[in-house]
Amino acid sequence: MTHNKNALVVVNGDDIHHDLLTASLVYQQLGIEAGLVTRRGMGMNRFVDARPETADADTYLLYTSGGLFPTAQQQALSDAVRAGKGLVGIHGANILGWEGDGLDPADRPMFELLGNRYLSHGPGHHEGRHTIEIVGEHPITEGIADFELFDEYYEFELADDDVQVLARRHRADGAEIPVMYGREAGAGRVVYLALGHDLRSWGEPPVRELVRRALLWTAGAL
């Protein structure tokens, strides 16, 4: 089904651990499969005085791994989402700056919008095969069963409790770790998905379906 909605996949970063270029193609394809007119771009200096390709998007998917994201740009993105646009943060989109043991104040707008920040991979190996458990009822997860995949482990700190956890995993010590949630930000919608390190995750049908639905939900088409 084709929707009268636009999506923009944005990649950004400078580390060597994430394949930004391939990711941009994968996530653009998922947006197209979802029926959204989906473009892709690079760099976060786009939300202040946004050009049409950014301003016209109904939802943004961020696959980022560090790189420059100035506070004013974060605030402009936050304002756009709170005014009604959507945001899907994938995997390393939650990697924000540190100041001592806490959050760099320069990254507070993104922290409060996305709703979390990366802390670590957790104890033990940084990646492995594990089970993803679907929890709660939500249009994004309806009809999707629990599944297994090989992916990188992410653990994070939530900005607040105003999230609906949609999927989780169980750590070896039994701790329940969220891997996907939805939240509302003003008139907009936000989804964060911790999965999606590389092609081993991107190729899993349940992950692809979760991303398609997250794009639709945040764009107001689901």
C-alpha positions in Angstrom: 0.0 0.0 0.0 1.3 3.4 -0.9 0.9 6.2 1.6 0.9 9.9 1.0 3.8 10.2 3.4 7.6 10.9 3.1 10.5 9.5 5.1 14.1 10.6 5.2 16.9 8.2 6.2 19.8 10.1 7.7 23.2 8.6 8.4 26.0 10.3 10.3 29.2 9.4 12.0 32.9 8.7 11.7 33.6 5.4 13.4 34.6 2.2 11.6 32.2 -0.2 13.4 29.0 0.7 11.5 28.5 0.5 7.7 26.6 3.8 7.3 26.5 3.6 3.5 25.0 0.2 3.3 22.6 1.0 6.2 21.3 4.0 4.3 20.4 1.8 1.3 18.8 -0.9 3.5 16.7 1.4 5.5 15.7 3.4 2.4 14.5 0.2 0.9 12.5 -0.7 4.0 10.8 2.7 3.8 9.9 2.1 0.2 8.6 -1.3 1.0 6.4 0.3 3.6 4.8 2.5 0.9 6.6 5.7 1.9 8.4 8.0 -0.4 11.8 7.5 1.1 14.9 9.5 0.5 18.3 9.3 2.2 20.9 11.8 3.2 24.1 12.3 5.2 24.8 14.7 8.0 22.9 16.3 10.9 23.3 20.0 9.9 19.9 19.9 8.2 17.2 20.7 10.7 17.8 24.4 11.2 16.4 26.3 8.2 15.6 22.9 6.6 15.8 22.4 2.9 12.7 20.8 1.3 14.1 17.3 1.3 14.3 17.5 5.1 11.4 19.8 5.8 8.9 17.7 3.8 9.7 14.5 5.6 6.9 13.1 7.8 9.3 10.9 9.7 13.1 10.7 10.1 15.1 7.5 10.5 18.5 8.0 12.0 21.3 5.4 11.7 24.1 7.3 13.3 27.3 6.5 15.1 28.7 9.7 16.6 29.8 12.6 14.4 28.7 16.2 14.7 25.2 17.0 15.8 25.2 20.6 17.2 22.8 21.4 20.0 20.9 23.9 17.9 20.3 21.2 15.3 19.1 18.8 18.0 16.7 21.4 19.2 15.4 22.0 15.7 14.8 18.3 15.2 13.1 18.1 18.6 10.8 21.0 17.7 9.9 19.4 14.4 9.0 16.1 16.0 7.0 17.7 18.9 5.1 19.7 16.2 4.0 16.4 14.6 6.8 14.7 12.7 8.1 11.3 13.6 11.5 9.9 14.6 12.9 6.3 14.4 16.3 6.0 16.1 18.2 2.8 15.1 21.0 1.2 17.1 23.7 3.8 17.6 21.4 6.8 17.2 21.5 6.9 21.0 25.3 7.4 21.3 25.6 10.8 23.0 28.4 12.7 24.5 29.6 12.3 28.1 30.7 15.0 30.6 32.3 13.2 33.5 30.0 10.4 34.5 26.9 12.0 33.0 25.4 13.4 29.9 27.1 16.2 28.0 24.6 19.1 28.4 25.1 19.8 24.7 23.3 16.6 23.9 20.3 17.1 26.2 17.8 18.0 23.5 18.4 14.7 21.7 18.4 12.7 24.9 15.1 14.1 26.0 13.6 13.6 22.5 14.9 10.1 21.7 14.4 9.1 25.3 17.6 7.2 26.1 21.4 7.3 25.8 23.8 4.4 25.2 25.7 3.2 28.3 27.5 0.0 27.2 27.3 -3.4 25.7 26.7 -4.8 29.1 28.6 -7.7 30.8 30.3 -10.4 28.8 30.5 -10.5 25.0 29.5 -7.5 23.0 27.4 -9.5 20.5 25.9 -12.9 20.1 22.8 -14.9 19.3 19.8 -14.1 21.5 16.0 -14.2 21.7 13.9 -11.1 21.2 10.7 -11.2 23.2 7.7 -9.1 21.9 5.9 -7.6 24.8 2.7 -5.5 25.2 0.1 -4.6 22.5 1.0 -2.1 19.8 0.4 -1.6 16.1 4.1 -2.0 15.5 4.4 -5.4 17.0 0.9 -6.9 16.3 1.2 -10.4 15.0 5.0 -10.6 15.3 6.2 -13.6 17.3 9.3 -13.8 19.4 12.4 -14.4 17.3 16.1 -15.1 17.5 18.9 -13.2 15.8 22.6 -12.4 16.0 23.2 -8.8 16.9 25.2 -6.5 19.1 24.1 -6.0 22.7 23.1 -2.5 23.7 22.2 -1.2 27.2 21.0 2.3 27.8 19.7 4.8 30.3 16.1 6.0 29.8 15.5 9.8 30.0 12.1 9.1 31.6 9.5 6.4 32.1 7.2 7.7 29.4 7.9 4.8 27.0 6.1 1.7 26.0 8.5 -1.2 25.7 7.7 -3.2 22.7 10.5 -5.8 22.7 13.1 -7.0 25.1 15.8 -9.6 25.7 17.0 -11.5 28.8 20.6 -11.0 29.8 22.6 -14.1 30.9 22.0 -13.1 34.5 18.3 -12.9 34.0 18.0 -9.1 33.7 15.3 -7.8 31.3 16.8 -5.4 28.8 14.5 -3.3 26.5 15.4 -3.4 22.8 12.5 -1.4 21.4 10.1 1.1 22.6 7.6 3.7 21.4 6.8 7.1 22.9 5.0 10.3 22.2 6.7 13.7 22.1 4.2 16.5 21.9 2.2 15.9 18.7 4.9 13.6 17.3 5.9 9.9 17.7 9.3 8.4 18.5 10.6 4.8 18.3 13.9 3.5 19.4 15.2 0.1 18.2 18.5 -1.1 19.7 18.9 -3.8 17.1 20.5 -3.3 13.7 24.2 -3.4 14.0 24.9 -5.0 10.6 23.5 -7.2 7.8 23.1 -10.1 10.1 20.4 -8.2 11.8 19.1 -6.2 8.8 18.4 -9.4 6.9 16.1 -10.9 9.6 12.5 -10.6 8.4 11.1 -9.7 11.9 13.6 -6.8 12.2 12.7 -5.6 8.8 9.0 -5.7 9.6 9.5 -3.9 12.9 11.4 -1.1 11.0 8.7 -0.8 8.3 6.0 -0.5 10.9 8.0 1.9 13.0 8.3 4.2 10.0 4.6 4.0 9.3 3.6 4.5 12.9 5.9 7.5 13.4 4.7 9.0 10.1 1.1 8.7 11.3 0.2 6.1 8.7 -0.3 3.1 11.1 
